Amino acid sequence: MGDESRQRIERVPGSRRARLTPAPGTDPAPDVSTDSAKDAAASASRASKGPNDERLIQDIPPHY
């Protein structure tokens, strides 16, 4: 068994947690979503309003 085929645990100086090296065959870079996807989702949620949405937004709950 070779050590190269497994993740290794690395100590991080000044930290309480250890860090794992990237697993073989994986991409260590995080997935980054695009801003256009967020904008499209936000505009879609604004466009699909029901009949009571305006009233619910304007209603102020009583303070107890």
TIRO-2110 file (N, C-alpha, C; in Angstrom, 1 decimal):
// TIRO-2110
0.8, -1.2, 0.0, N, 1, A
0.0, 0.0, 0.0, CA, 1, A
0.9, 1.2, 0.0, C, 1, A
0.6, 2.1, -0.9, N, 2, A
1.4, 3.3, -1.0, CA, 2, A
0.8, 4.5, -0.3, C, 2, A
1.6, 5.3, 0.3, N, 3, A
1.1, 6.4, 1.1, CA, 3, A
0.5, 7.5, 0.1, C, 3, A
0.9, 7.5, -1.1, N, 4, A
0.5, 8.5, -2.1, CA, 4, A
-1.0, 8.4, -2.4, C, 4, A
-1.6, 7.2, -2.2, N, 5, A
-3.0, 7.0, -2.6, CA, 5, A
-4.0, 7.3, -1.5, C, 5, A
-3.5, 7.9, -0.4, N, 6, A
-4.4, 8.2, 0.7, CA, 6, A
-4.3, 9.7, 1.0, C, 6, A
-5.3, 10.2, 1.7, N, 7, A
-5.2, 11.6, 2.2, CA, 7, A
-4.3, 11.5, 3.4, C, 7, A
-3.6, 12.6, 3.7, N, 8, A
-2.7, 12.7, 4.8, CA, 8, A
-3.3, 13.8, 5.7, C, 8, A
-3.0, 13.7, 7.0, N, 9, A
-3.4, 14.7, 8.0, CA, 9, A
-2.2, 15.6, 8.2, C, 9, A
-2.4, 16.9, 8.1, N, 10, A
-1.4, 17.9, 8.3, CA, 10, A
-1.7, 18.7, 9.5, C, 10, A
-0.7, 19.0, 10.3, N, 11, A
-0.9, 19.9, 11.5, CA, 11, A
-0.8, 21.3, 11.0, C, 11, A
-1.7, 22.2, 11.5, N, 12, A
-1.7, 23.6, 11.2, CA, 12, A
-1.2, 24.3, 12.4, C, 12, A
0.0, 25.0, 12.3, N, 13, A
0.5, 25.7, 13.5, CA, 13, A
-0.4, 26.8, 13.9, C, 13, A
-0.7, 26.9, 15.2, N, 14, A
-1.5, 27.9, 15.8, CA, 14, A
-3.0, 27.6, 15.7, C, 14, A
-3.4, 26.4, 15.2, N, 15, A
-4.8, 26.1, 15.1, CA, 15, A
-5.1, 24.8, 15.8, C, 15, A
-6.3, 24.7, 16.3, N, 16, A
-6.7, 23.5, 17.0, CA, 16, A
-7.2, 22.4, 16.1, C, 16, A
-7.4, 22.7, 14.8, N, 17, A
-7.8, 21.7, 13.9, CA, 17, A
-6.8, 21.3, 12.9, C, 17, A
-6.8, 20.1, 12.5, N, 18, A
-5.8, 19.6, 11.5, CA, 18, A
-6.5, 19.8, 10.1, C, 18, A
-5.7, 19.6, 9.0, N, 19, A
-6.1, 19.8, 7.7, CA, 19, A
-5.9, 18.5, 6.9, C, 19, A
-6.8, 18.1, 6.1, N, 20, A
-6.6, 16.9, 5.2, CA, 20, A
-6.1, 17.4, 3.9, C, 20, A
-5.2, 16.6, 3.3, N, 21, A
-4.7, 16.9, 1.9, CA, 21, A
-5.8, 16.5, 1.0, C, 21, A
-5.9, 17.0, -0.2, N, 22, A
-6.9, 16.6, -1.2, CA, 22, A
-6.8, 15.1, -1.5, C, 22, A
-8.0, 14.5, -1.6, N, 23, A
-8.0, 13.1, -2.0, CA, 23, A
-7.6, 12.9, -3.4, C, 23, A
-6.9, 11.8, -3.7, N, 24, A
-6.5, 11.5, -5.1, CA, 24, A
-7.7, 11.5, -6.0, C, 24, A
-7.5, 12.1, -7.2, N, 25, A
-8.6, 12.1, -8.2, CA, 25, A
-9.7, 13.1, -8.0, C, 25, A
-9.5, 14.0, -7.0, N, 26, A
-10.5, 15.1, -6.8, CA, 26, A
-10.0, 16.4, -7.1, C, 26, A
-10.9, 17.4, -7.2, N, 27, A
-10.5, 18.8, -7.5, CA, 27, A
-10.5, 19.5, -6.2, C, 27, A
-9.4, 20.0, -5.7, N, 28, A
-9.3, 20.7, -4.4, CA, 28, A
-10.0, 22.1, -4.4, C, 28, A
-10.2, 22.7, -5.6, N, 29, A
-10.8, 24.0, -5.7, CA, 29, A
-12.3, 23.9, -5.3, C, 29, A
-12.8, 24.9, -4.5, N, 30, A
-14.3, 24.8, -4.2, CA, 30, A
-15.1, 25.2, -5.4, C, 30, A
-16.4, 24.7, -5.4, N, 31, A
-17.3, 25.1, -6.4, CA, 31, A
-17.7, 26.5, -6.2, C, 31, A
-17.7, 27.3, -7.2, N, 32, A
-18.0, 28.7, -7.1, CA, 32, A
-19.2, 29.0, -8.1, C, 32, A
-20.3, 29.5, -7.5, N, 33, A
-21.5, 29.8, -8.3, CA, 33, A
-21.3, 31.1, -9.0, C, 33, A
-21.9, 31.3, -10.1, N, 34, A
-21.8, 32.5, -10.8, CA, 34, A
-22.9, 33.5, -10.3, C, 34, A
-22.6, 34.8, -10.5, N, 35, A
-23.5, 35.8, -10.0, CA, 35, A
-24.8, 35.8, -10.9, C, 35, A
-24.7, 35.5, -12.2, N, 36, A
-25.8, 35.5, -13.1, CA, 36, A
-26.8, 34.4, -12.6, C, 36, A
-26.4, 33.3, -12.1, N, 37, A
-27.3, 32.3, -11.6, CA, 37, A
-28.1, 32.9, -10.4, C, 37, A
-27.5, 33.6, -9.5, N, 38, A
-28.1, 34.2, -8.4, CA, 38, A
-29.1, 35.3, -8.8, C, 38, A
-28.7, 36.1, -9.8, N, 39, A
-29.6, 37.1, -10.3, CA, 39, A
-30.9, 36.5, -11.0, C, 39, A
-30.7, 35.4, -11.7, N, 40, A
-31.8, 34.8, -12.4, CA, 40, A
-32.8, 34.2, -11.4, C, 40, A
-32.2, 33.6, -10.3, N, 41, A
-33.1, 33.0, -9.3, CA, 41, A
-33.9, 34.1, -8.5, C, 41, A
-33.2, 35.3, -8.3, N, 42, A
-33.9, 36.4, -7.6, CA, 42, A
-34.9, 37.0, -8.4, C, 42, A
-34.7, 37.2, -9.7, N, 43, A
-35.7, 37.8, -10.6, CA, 43, A
-36.9, 36.8, -10.8, C, 43, A
-36.6, 35.5, -10.8, N, 44, A
-37.7, 34.5, -10.9, CA, 44, A
-38.6, 34.5, -9.7, C, 44, A
-38.0, 34.7, -8.5, N, 45, A
-38.8, 34.7, -7.3, CA, 45, A
-39.6, 36.0, -7.2, C, 45, A
-39.1, 37.1, -7.7, N, 46, A
-39.9, 38.4, -7.7, CA, 46, A
-41.0, 38.3, -8.7, C, 46, A
-40.8, 37.6, -9.8, N, 47, A
-41.8, 37.6, -10.9, CA, 47, A
-43.0, 36.7, -10.5, C, 47, A
-42.8, 35.7, -9.7, N, 48, A
-43.9, 34.8, -9.3, CA, 48, A
-44.5, 35.2, -8.0, C, 48, A
-45.4, 36.1, -8.0, N, 49, A
-46.1, 36.6, -6.8, CA, 49, A
-47.5, 36.1, -6.8, C, 49, A
-48.0, 35.8, -5.7, N, 50, A
-49.4, 35.4, -5.5, CA, 50, A
-50.3, 36.6, -5.3, C, 50, A
-51.6, 36.4, -5.2, N, 51, A
-52.6, 37.5, -5.0, CA, 51, A
-52.4, 38.2, -3.6, C, 51, A
-51.9, 37.5, -2.6, N, 52, A
-51.9, 38.2, -1.3, CA, 52, A
-50.5, 38.6, -0.9, C, 52, A
-49.5, 38.5, -1.8, N, 53, A
-48.1, 38.9, -1.5, CA, 53, A
-48.0, 40.3, -1.1, C, 53, A
-48.6, 41.2, -1.8, N, 54, A
-48.4, 42.7, -1.4, CA, 54, A
-49.0, 43.0, -0.1, C, 54, A
-50.1, 42.4, 0.2, N, 55, A
-50.8, 42.6, 1.5, CA, 55, A
-49.9, 42.0, 2.7, C, 55, A
-49.4, 40.8, 2.5, N, 56, A
-48.6, 40.2, 3.5, CA, 56, A
-47.3, 41.0, 3.7, C, 56, A
-46.7, 41.6, 2.7, N, 57, A
-45.5, 42.4, 2.9, CA, 57, A
-45.8, 43.6, 3.6, C, 57, A
-47.0, 44.2, 3.4, N, 58, A
-47.3, 45.5, 4.1, CA, 58, A
-47.9, 45.3, 5.5, C, 58, A
-48.4, 44.1, 5.8, N, 59, A
-49.0, 43.9, 7.1, CA, 59, A
-47.9, 43.9, 8.2, C, 59, A
-48.1, 44.6, 9.3, N, 60, A
-47.2, 44.7, 10.4, CA, 60, A
-47.8, 43.9, 11.6, C, 60, A
-47.1, 42.9, 12.1, N, 61, A
-47.7, 42.1, 13.2, CA, 61, A
-47.7, 43.0, 14.5, C, 61, A
-48.7, 42.7, 15.3, N, 62, A
-48.8, 43.5, 16.6, CA, 62, A
-47.6, 43.1, 17.5, C, 62, A
-47.2, 44.1, 18.3, N, 63, A
-46.1, 43.8, 19.3, CA, 63, A
-46.7, 43.3, 20.5, C, 63, A
-46.2, 42.3, 21.1, N, 64, A
-46.7, 41.7, 22.3, CA, 64, A
-45.8, 42.1, 23.5, C, 64, A
END
